Amino acid sequence: MISYVRAGALLIAALGFLSLGVDVFIQDLPPLGAHLYFLFPDHFPIWQPAIERHLTPWLWSSIIQPVLERPFWMLLLIIAVLVEIVALVVKKHRRQL
C-alpha cells in the first residue's frame, strides 16, 4: 500500500516531468522567479531588500537568486526526490520498530 508521503512525492514528480515536457516543447517557459512574481505581484519585489536588510546580503545573491533563475520543473523534481528519500527513511525506520 502506498503511503500519503510517497503519493505526494509521485504527484510532485509527475508535475515536474509535465513541466519539463512543456519546457522542451515550448522554449519560452519562464523561470521560478517569474512564476512567483505572477502569484505574488505585490510582495515579490520587496523580498530582495527585506532579505538583504534583515538577514544577510549573501543569502540573496548566493542562494535565493540562483534558485529563482532556474526552471520551475527543476525545483519540482528536487522536492519530489527529497520527499521520496524522507519516505524511504521513515519506511525503513518503521520496519526496525
N, CA, C and O atoms as a printed pandas DataFrame, in Angstrom:
     atom_number atom_name residue_name chain_id  residue_number  x_coord  y_coord  z_coord
0              1         N          MET        A               1    0.841   -1.184    0.000
1              2        CA          MET        A               1    0.000    0.000    0.000
2              3         C          MET        A               1    0.885    1.246    0.000
3              4         O          MET        A               1    1.873    1.320    0.730
4              5         N          ILE        A               2    0.522    2.201   -0.813
5              6        CA          ILE        A               2    1.337    3.401   -0.953
6              7         C          ILE        A               2    0.951    4.418    0.124
7              8         O          ILE        A               2   -0.231    4.655    0.375
8              9         N          SER        A               3    1.953    5.006    0.748
9             10        CA          SER        A               3    1.683    5.980    1.809
10            11         C          SER        A               3    1.366    7.347    1.196
11            12         O          SER        A               3    1.597    7.587    0.011
12            13         N          TYR        A               4    0.843    8.214    2.022
13            14        CA          TYR        A               4    0.497    9.553    1.554
14            15         C          TYR        A               4    1.739   10.346    1.169
15            16         O          TYR        A               4    1.696   11.145    0.234
16            17         N          VAL        A               5    2.836   10.137    1.872
17            18        CA          VAL        A               5    4.071   10.858    1.563
18            19         C          VAL        A               5    4.597   10.436    0.198
19            20         O          VAL        A               5    5.000   11.278   -0.605
20            21         N          ARG        A               6    4.593    9.128   -0.066
21            22        CA          ARG        A               6    5.070    8.651   -1.365
22            23         C          ARG        A               6    4.130    9.087   -2.480
23            24         O          ARG        A               6    4.580    9.416   -3.578
24            25         N          ALA        A               7    2.832    9.091   -2.208
25            26        CA          ALA        A               7    1.879    9.559   -3.219
26            27         C          ALA        A               7    2.115   11.033   -3.524
27            28         O          ALA        A               7    2.035   11.455   -4.678
28            29         N          GLY        A               8    2.408   11.819   -2.484
29            30        CA          GLY        A               8    2.728   13.227   -2.698
30            31         C          GLY        A               8    4.001   13.397   -3.506
31            32         O          GLY        A               8    4.075   14.257   -4.383
32            33         N          ALA        A               9    5.009   12.575   -3.210
33            34        CA          ALA        A               9    6.263   12.642   -3.962
34            35         C          ALA        A               9    6.029   12.278   -5.422
35            36         O          ALA        A               9    6.584   12.913   -6.319
36            37         N          LEU        A              10    5.216   11.267   -5.661
37            38        CA          LEU        A              10    4.920   10.882   -7.040
38            39         C          LEU        A              10    4.143   11.978   -7.768
39            40         O          LEU        A              10    4.374   12.223   -8.952
40            41         N          LEU        A              11    3.234   12.628   -7.069
41            42        CA          LEU        A              11    2.477   13.721   -7.677
42            43         C          LEU        A              11    3.396   14.893   -8.018
43            44         O          LEU        A              11    3.295   15.471   -9.100
44            45         N          ILE        A              12    4.286   15.239   -7.099
45            46        CA          ILE        A              12    5.222   16.334   -7.359
46            47         C          ILE        A              12    6.161   15.965   -8.503
47            48         O          ILE        A              12    6.472   16.808   -9.344
48            49         N          ALA        A              13    6.616   14.710   -8.541
49            50        CA          ALA        A              13    7.477   14.267   -9.639
50            51         C          ALA        A              13    6.730   14.324  -10.967
51            52         O          ALA        A              13    7.295   14.730  -11.983
52            53         N          ALA        A              14    5.468   13.920  -10.962
53            54        CA          ALA        A              14    4.677   13.984  -12.191
54            55         C          ALA        A              14    4.523   15.425  -12.666
55            56         O          ALA        A              14    4.613   15.698  -13.863
56            57         N          LEU        A              15    4.293   16.347  -11.733
57            58        CA          LEU        A              15    4.205   17.758  -12.106
58            59         C          LEU        A              15    5.539   18.263  -12.652
59            60         O          LEU        A              15    5.574   19.059  -13.590
60            61         N          GLY        A              16    6.634   17.792  -12.054
61            62        CA          GLY        A              16    7.955   18.180  -12.542
62            63         C          GLY        A              16    8.211   17.684  -13.949
63            64         O          GLY        A              16    8.722   18.426  -14.788
64            65         N          PHE        A              17    7.858   16.423  -14.218
65            66        CA          PHE        A              17    8.047   15.884  -15.562
66            67         C          PHE        A              17    7.108   16.556  -16.563
67            68         O          PHE        A              17    7.488   16.768  -17.715
68            69         N          LEU        A              18    5.900   16.892  -16.144
69            70        CA          LEU        A              18    4.980   17.614  -17.014
70            71         C          LEU        A              18    5.543   18.989  -17.355
71            72         O          LEU        A              18    5.496   19.418  -18.508
72            73         N          SER        A              19    6.070   19.670  -16.357
73            74        CA          SER        A              19    6.674   20.977  -16.589
74            75         C          SER        A              19    7.922   20.862  -17.464
75            76         O          SER        A              19    8.187   21.735  -18.291
76            77         N          LEU        A              20    8.686   19.783  -17.282
77            78        CA          LEU        A              20    9.854   19.543  -18.135
78            79         C          LEU        A              20    9.421   19.345  -19.579
79            80         O          LEU        A              20   10.049   19.874  -20.497
80            81         N          GLY        A              21    8.351   18.585  -19.785
81            82        CA          GLY        A              21    7.844   18.380  -21.143
82            83         C          GLY        A              21    7.390   19.674  -21.786
83            84         O          GLY        A              21    7.645   19.907  -22.968
84            85         N          VAL        A              22    6.724   20.508  -21.022
85            86        CA          VAL        A              22    6.298   21.807  -21.541
86            87         C          VAL        A              22    7.525   22.649  -21.864
87            88         O          VAL        A              22    7.540   23.364  -22.866
88            89         N          ASP        A              23    8.552   22.572  -21.025
89            90        CA          ASP        A              23    9.778   23.335  -21.249
90            91         C          ASP        A              23   10.489   22.881  -22.519
91            92         O          ASP        A              23   11.077   23.697  -23.229
92            93         N          VAL        A              24   10.437   21.589  -22.806
93            94        CA          VAL        A              24   11.102   21.072  -24.002
94            95         C          VAL        A              24   10.380   21.536  -25.264
95            96         O          VAL        A              24   11.020   21.915  -26.244
96            97         N          PHE        A              25    9.052   21.507  -25.239
97            98        CA          PHE        A              25    8.297   21.835  -26.442
98            99         C          PHE        A              25    7.991   23.321  -26.580
99           100         O          PHE        A              25    7.781   23.800  -27.695
100          101         N          ILE        A              26    7.961   24.046  -25.497
101          102        CA          ILE        A              26    7.730   25.491  -25.530
102          103         C          ILE        A              26    8.977   26.139  -24.935
103          104         O          ILE        A              26    9.193   26.062  -23.725
104          105         N          GLN        A              27    9.781   26.764  -25.750
105          106        CA          GLN        A              27   11.082   27.264  -25.319
106          107         C          GLN        A              27   10.996   28.485  -24.415
107          108         O          GLN        A              27   11.981   28.816  -23.754
108          109         N          ASP        A              28    9.874   29.156  -24.361
109          110        CA          ASP        A              28    9.776   30.395  -23.600
110          111         C          ASP        A              28    9.161   30.197  -22.223
111          112         O          ASP        A              28    8.498   31.099  -21.712
112          113         N          LEU        A              29    9.367   29.040  -21.617
113          114        CA          LEU        A              29    8.822   28.788  -20.290
114          115         C          LEU        A              29    9.596   29.622  -19.269
115          116         O          LEU        A              29   10.823   29.540  -19.215
116          117         N          PRO        A              30    8.906   30.417  -18.465
117          118        CA          PRO        A              30    9.611   31.308  -17.533
118          119         C          PRO        A              30   10.231   30.551  -16.359
119          120         O          PRO        A              30    9.798   29.445  -16.036
120          121         N          PRO        A              31   11.238   31.141  -15.723
121          122        CA          PRO        A              31   11.859   30.508  -14.557
122          123         C          PRO        A              31   10.968   30.624  -13.321
123          124         O          PRO        A              31    9.894   31.224  -13.369
124          125         N          LEU        A              32   11.427   30.046  -12.229
125          126        CA          LEU        A              32   10.671   30.033  -10.982
126          127         C          LEU        A              32   10.344   31.446  -10.500
127          128         O          LEU        A              32    9.243   31.688  -10.005
128          129         N          GLY        A              33   11.276   32.370  -10.635
129          130        CA          GLY        A              33   11.045   33.743  -10.192
130          131         C          GLY        A              33    9.872   34.397  -10.909
131          132         O          GLY        A              33    9.122   35.160  -10.300
132          133         N          ALA        A              34    9.708   34.109  -12.186
133          134        CA          ALA        A              34    8.579   34.670  -12.931
134          135         C          ALA        A              34    7.258   34.087  -12.444
135          136         O          ALA        A              34    6.253   34.795  -12.371
136          137         N          HIS        A              35    7.258   32.801  -12.112
137          138        CA          HIS        A              35    6.049   32.181  -11.559
138          139         C          HIS        A              35    5.691   32.819  -10.213
139          140         O          HIS        A              35    4.525   33.120   -9.956
140          141         N          LEU        A              36    6.683   33.019   -9.369
141          142        CA          LEU        A              36    6.423   33.618   -8.061
142          143         C          LEU        A              36    5.956   35.065   -8.191
143          144         O          LEU        A              36    5.099   35.513   -7.430
144          145         N          TYR        A              37    6.516   35.794   -9.150
145          146        CA          TYR        A              37    6.063   37.166   -9.369
146          147         C          TYR        A              37    4.616   37.189   -9.847
147          148         O          TYR        A              37    3.850   38.076   -9.470
148          149         N          PHE        A              38    4.239   36.218  -10.676
149          150        CA          PHE        A              38    2.854   36.131  -11.144
150          151         C          PHE        A              38    1.905   35.828   -9.984
151          152         O          PHE        A              38    0.794   36.357   -9.933
152          153         N          LEU        A              39    2.347   34.970   -9.045
153          154        CA          LEU        A              39    1.496   34.611   -7.915
154          155         C          LEU        A              39    1.429   35.712   -6.857
155          156         O          LEU        A              39    0.372   35.945   -6.271
156          157         N          PHE        A              40    2.555   36.391   -6.611
157          158        CA          PHE        A              40    2.630   37.414   -5.561
158          159         C          PHE        A              40    3.169   38.727   -6.130
159          160         O          PHE        A              40    4.284   39.118   -5.786
160          161         N          PRO        A              41    2.418   39.420   -6.986
161          162        CA          PRO        A              41    2.968   40.629   -7.625
162          163         C          PRO        A              41    3.218   41.784   -6.656
163          164         O          PRO        A              41    4.081   42.624   -6.911
164          165         N          ASP        A              42    2.483   41.837   -5.559
165          166        CA          ASP        A              42    2.684   42.939   -4.611
166          167         C          ASP        A              42    3.820   42.672   -3.634
167          168         O          ASP        A              42    4.505   43.605   -3.214
168          169         N          HIS        A              43    4.028   41.420   -3.271
169          170        CA          HIS        A              43    5.005   41.079   -2.235
170          171         C          HIS        A              43    6.367   40.644   -2.792
171          172         O          HIS        A              43    7.384   40.792   -2.115
172          173         N          PHE        A              44    6.393   40.120   -3.993
173          174        CA          PHE        A              44    7.651   39.579   -4.526
174          175         C          PHE        A              44    8.755   40.630   -4.666
175          176         O          PHE        A              44    9.899   40.328   -4.328
176          177         N          PRO        A              45    8.476   41.849   -5.147
177          178        CA          PRO        A              45    9.566   42.830   -5.289
178          179         C          PRO        A              45   10.220   43.245   -3.970
179          180         O          PRO        A              45   11.358   43.714   -3.984
180          181         N          ILE        A              46    9.544   43.089   -2.843
181          182        CA          ILE        A              46   10.145   43.514   -1.574
182          183         C          ILE        A              46   10.916   42.390   -0.884
183          184         O          ILE        A              46   11.515   42.612    0.168
184          185         N          TRP        A              47   10.909   41.188   -1.460
185          186        CA          TRP        A              47   11.641   40.079   -0.836
186          187         C          TRP        A              47   13.145   40.339   -0.821
187          188         O          TRP        A              47   13.798   40.127    0.200
188          189         N          GLN        A              48   13.699   40.797   -1.941
189          190        CA          GLN        A              48   15.147   41.005   -2.004
190          191         C          GLN        A              48   15.627   42.030   -0.980
191          192         O          GLN        A              48   16.534   41.714   -0.211
192          193         N          PRO        A              49   15.068   43.241   -0.928
193          194        CA          PRO        A              49   15.567   44.180    0.081
194          195         C          PRO        A              49   15.326   43.711    1.513
195          196         O          PRO        A              49   16.132   43.980    2.403
196          197         N          ALA        A              50   14.215   43.012    1.730
197          198        CA          ALA        A              50   13.937   42.527    3.089
198          199         C          ALA        A              50   14.948   41.474    3.510
199          200         O          ALA        A              50   15.433   41.499    4.641
200          201         N          ILE        A              51   15.270   40.554    2.619
201          202        CA          ILE        A              51   16.242   39.506    2.948
202          203         C          ILE        A              51   17.629   40.108    3.128
203          204         O          ILE        A              51   18.346   39.750    4.062
204          205         N          GLU        A              52   18.013   41.026    2.234
205          206        CA          GLU        A              52   19.342   41.630    2.345
206          207         C          GLU        A              52   19.468   42.509    3.588
207          208         O          GLU        A              52   20.544   42.579    4.181
208          209         N          ARG        A              53   18.406   43.169    3.986
209          210        CA          ARG        A              53   18.472   44.072    5.134
210          211         C          ARG        A              53   18.354   43.325    6.458
211          212         O          ARG        A              53   19.098   43.607    7.397
212          213         N          HIS        A              54   17.425   42.376    6.539
213          214        CA          HIS        A              54   17.145   41.743    7.823
214          215         C          HIS        A              54   17.922   40.448    8.056
215          216         O          HIS        A              54   18.110   40.045    9.204
216          217         N          LEU        A              55   18.370   39.798    7.004
217          218        CA          LEU        A              55   19.147   38.568    7.185
218          219         C          LEU        A              55   20.602   38.829    6.816
219          220         O          LEU        A              55   21.402   39.223    7.666
220          221         N          THR        A              56   20.941   38.611    5.561
221          222        CA          THR        A              56   22.302   38.881    5.105
222          223         C          THR        A              56   22.296   38.999    3.579
223          224         O          THR        A              56   21.549   38.277    2.919
224          225         N          PRO        A              57   23.104   39.885    3.005
225          226        CA          PRO        A              57   23.091   40.072    1.549
226          227         C          PRO        A              57   23.545   38.845    0.759
227          228         O          PRO        A              57   23.039   38.600   -0.337
228          229         N          TRP        A              58   24.494   38.066    1.299
229          230        CA          TRP        A              58   24.984   36.916    0.538
230          231         C          TRP        A              58   23.921   35.834    0.399
231          232         O          TRP        A              58   23.996   35.020   -0.522
232          233         N          LEU        A              59   22.934   35.804    1.287
233          234        CA          LEU        A              59   21.868   34.809    1.185
234          235         C          LEU        A              59   21.077   35.009   -0.102
235          236         O          LEU        A              59   20.746   34.043   -0.788
236          237         N          TRP        A              60   20.776   36.262   -0.427
237          238        CA          TRP        A              60   20.026   36.529   -1.649
238          239         C          TRP        A              60   20.880   36.258   -2.880
239          240         O          TRP        A              60   20.444   35.557   -3.793
240          241         N          SER        A              61   22.090   36.806   -2.915
241          242        CA          SER        A              61   22.901   36.714   -4.131
242          243         C          SER        A              61   23.490   35.328   -4.360
243          244         O          SER        A              61   23.723   34.950   -5.508
244          245         N          SER        A              62   23.734   34.569   -3.311
245          246        CA          SER        A              62   24.385   33.267   -3.471
246          247         C          SER        A              62   23.419   32.091   -3.504
247          248         O          SER        A              62   23.719   31.070   -4.123
248          249         N          ILE        A              63   22.269   32.211   -2.852
249          250        CA          ILE        A              63   21.375   31.057   -2.737
250          251         C          ILE        A              63   20.025   31.312   -3.403
251          252         O          ILE        A              63   19.615   30.554   -4.283
252          253         N          ILE        A              64   19.341   32.362   -2.993
253          254        CA          ILE        A              64   17.958   32.550   -3.433
254          255         C          ILE        A              64   17.879   32.972   -4.901
255          256         O          ILE        A              64   17.070   32.422   -5.649
256          257         N          GLN        A              65   18.690   33.923   -5.326
257          258        CA          GLN        A              65   18.621   34.385   -6.710
258          259         C          GLN        A              65   18.942   33.278   -7.715
259          260         O          GLN        A              65   18.222   33.155   -8.706
260          261         N          PRO        A              66   19.990   32.463   -7.513
261          262        CA          PRO        A              66   20.212   31.364   -8.464
262          263         C          PRO        A              66   19.063   30.359   -8.517
263          264         O          PRO        A              66   18.771   29.804   -9.576
264          265         N          VAL        A              67   18.412   30.126   -7.379
265          266        CA          VAL        A              67   17.260   29.214   -7.378
266          267         C          VAL        A              67   16.108   29.825   -8.169
267          268         O          VAL        A              67   15.420   29.118   -8.906
268          269         N          LEU        A              68   15.894   31.130   -8.022
269          270        CA          LEU        A              68   14.805   31.788   -8.742
270          271         C          LEU        A              68   15.057   31.860  -10.243
271          272         O          LEU        A              68   14.112   32.012  -11.017
272          273         N          GLU        A              69   16.312   31.754  -10.667
273          274        CA          GLU        A              69   16.634   31.787  -12.091
274          275         C          GLU        A              69   16.548   30.415  -12.748
275          276         O          GLU        A              69   16.645   30.314  -13.971
276          277         N          ARG        A              70   16.371   29.373  -11.972
277          278        CA          ARG        A              70   16.261   28.015  -12.507
278          279         C          ARG        A              70   14.852   27.760  -13.036
279          280         O          ARG        A              70   13.900   28.433  -12.641
280          281         N          PRO        A              71   14.728   26.775  -13.937
281          282        CA          PRO        A              71   13.390   26.414  -14.423
282          283         C          PRO        A              71   12.528   25.838  -13.305
283          284         O          PRO        A              71   13.033   25.240  -12.355
284          285         N          PHE        A              72   11.241   26.027  -13.435
285          286        CA          PHE        A              72   10.282   25.588  -12.422
286          287         C          PHE        A              72   10.291   24.070  -12.266
287          288         O          PHE        A              72   10.151   23.570  -11.150
288          289         N          TRP        A              73   10.454   23.325  -13.367
289          290        CA          TRP        A              73   10.415   21.865  -13.297
290          291         C          TRP        A              73   11.567   21.315  -12.472
291          292         O          TRP        A              73   11.424   20.275  -11.829
292          293         N          MET        A              74   12.700   21.992  -12.481
293          294        CA          MET        A              74   13.850   21.513  -11.725
294          295         C          MET        A              74   13.564   21.544  -10.225
295          296         O          MET        A              74   13.921   20.612   -9.505
296          297         N          LEU        A              75   12.929   22.601   -9.758
297          298        CA          LEU        A              75   12.576   22.692   -8.343
298          299         C          LEU        A              75   11.587   21.597   -7.959
299          300         O          LEU        A              75   11.721   20.983   -6.901
300          301         N          LEU        A              76   10.592   21.350   -8.817
301          302        CA          LEU        A              76    9.615   20.304   -8.519
302          303         C          LEU        A              76   10.272   18.931   -8.420
303          304         O          LEU        A              76    9.943   18.149   -7.529
304          305         N          LEU        A              77   11.193   18.636   -9.325
305          306        CA          LEU        A              77   11.853   17.330   -9.281
306          307         C          LEU        A              77   12.764   17.198   -8.062
307          308         O          LEU        A              77   12.854   16.118   -7.479
308          309         N          ILE        A              78   13.432   18.263   -7.674
309          310        CA          ILE        A              78   14.280   18.215   -6.480
310          311         C          ILE        A              78   13.429   17.986   -5.235
311          312         O          ILE        A              78   13.795   17.184   -4.377
312          313         N          ILE        A              79   12.301   18.682   -5.129
313          314        CA          ILE        A              79   11.406   18.475   -3.989
314          315         C          ILE        A              79   10.876   17.054   -3.977
315          316         O          ILE        A              79   10.794   16.434   -2.917
316          317         N          ALA        A              80   10.514   16.525   -5.143
317          318        CA          ALA        A              80    9.996   15.155   -5.215
318          319         C          ALA        A              80   11.038   14.144   -4.767
319          320         O          ALA        A              80   10.713   13.196   -4.052
320          321         N          VAL        A              81   12.275   14.332   -5.175
321          322        CA          VAL        A              81   13.338   13.410   -4.762
322          323         C          VAL        A              81   13.562   13.492   -3.253
323          324         O          VAL        A              81   13.726   12.463   -2.597
324          325         N          LEU        A              82   13.569   14.689   -2.705
325          326        CA          LEU        A              82   13.755   14.833   -1.256
326          327         C          LEU        A              82   12.607   14.203   -0.473
327          328         O          LEU        A              82   12.841   13.555    0.547
328          329         N          VAL        A              83   11.381   14.382   -0.930
329          330        CA          VAL        A              83   10.235   13.775   -0.250
330          331         C          VAL        A              83   10.300   12.259   -0.346
331          332         O          VAL        A              83    9.969   11.565    0.616
332          333         N          GLU        A              84   10.719   11.737   -1.487
333          334        CA          GLU        A              84   10.843   10.286   -1.641
334          335         C          GLU        A              84   11.929    9.729   -0.723
335          336         O          GLU        A              84   11.757    8.650   -0.156
336          337         N          ILE        A              85   13.029   10.436   -0.567
337          338        CA          ILE        A              85   14.084    9.995    0.350
338          339         C          ILE        A              85   13.568    9.975    1.781
339          340         O          ILE        A              85   13.840    9.033    2.526
340          341         N          VAL        A              86   12.830   11.003    2.169
341          342        CA          VAL        A              86   12.240   11.029    3.515
342          343         C          VAL        A              86   11.280    9.866    3.693
343          344         O          VAL        A              86   11.265    9.235    4.750
344          345         N          ALA        A              87   10.479    9.571    2.680
345          346        CA          ALA        A              87    9.535    8.449    2.771
346          347         C          ALA        A              87   10.272    7.123    2.930
347          348         O          ALA        A              87    9.835    6.263    3.694
348          349         N          LEU        A              88   11.375    6.948    2.224
349          350        CA          LEU        A              88   12.144    5.707    2.353
350          351         C          LEU        A              88   12.780    5.582    3.729
351          352         O          LEU        A              88   12.811    4.490    4.298
352          353         N          VAL        A              89   13.285    6.680    4.270
353          354        CA          VAL        A              89   13.889    6.652    5.604
354          355         C          VAL        A              89   12.836    6.333    6.656
355          356         O          VAL        A              89   13.084    5.538    7.563
356          357         N          VAL        A              90   11.674    6.941    6.541
357          358        CA          VAL        A              90   10.597    6.677    7.504
358          359         C          VAL        A              90   10.137    5.230    7.398
359          360         O          VAL        A              90    9.880    4.587    8.416
360          361         N          LYS        A              91   10.031    4.716    6.187
361          362        CA          LYS        A              91    9.610    3.327    5.992
362          363         C          LYS        A              91   10.639    2.372    6.589
363          364         O          LYS        A              91   10.273    1.385    7.228
364          365         N          LYS        A              92   11.918    2.659    6.386
365          366        CA          LYS        A              92   12.970    1.808    6.943
366          367         C          LYS        A              92   12.950    1.869    8.469
367          368         O          LYS        A              92   13.146    0.853    9.136
368          369         N          HIS        A              93   12.715    3.052    9.017
369          370        CA          HIS        A              93   12.672    3.216   10.468
370          371         C          HIS        A              93   11.479    2.466   11.061
371          372         O          HIS        A              93   11.593    1.888   12.142
372          373         N          ARG        A              94   10.347    2.468   10.376
373          374        CA          ARG        A              94    9.170    1.752   10.872
374          375         C          ARG        A              94    9.382    0.248   10.864
375          376         O          ARG        A              94    8.865   -0.453   11.734
376          377         N          ARG        A              95   10.130   -0.252    9.900
377          378        CA          ARG        A              95   10.403   -1.695    9.847
378          379         C          ARG        A              95   11.255   -2.142   11.029
379          380         O          ARG        A              95   11.102   -3.260   11.521
380          381         N          GLN        A              96   12.150   -1.271   11.483
381          382        CA          GLN        A              96   13.032   -1.637   12.582
382          383         C          GLN        A              96   12.303   -1.651   13.912
383          384         O          GLN        A              96   12.772   -2.286   14.857
384          385         N          LEU        A              97   11.179   -0.976   14.014
385          386        CA          LEU        A              97   10.426   -0.943   15.271
386          387         C          LEU        A              97    9.626   -2.160   15.432
387          388         O          LEU        A              97    8.924   -2.310   16.432
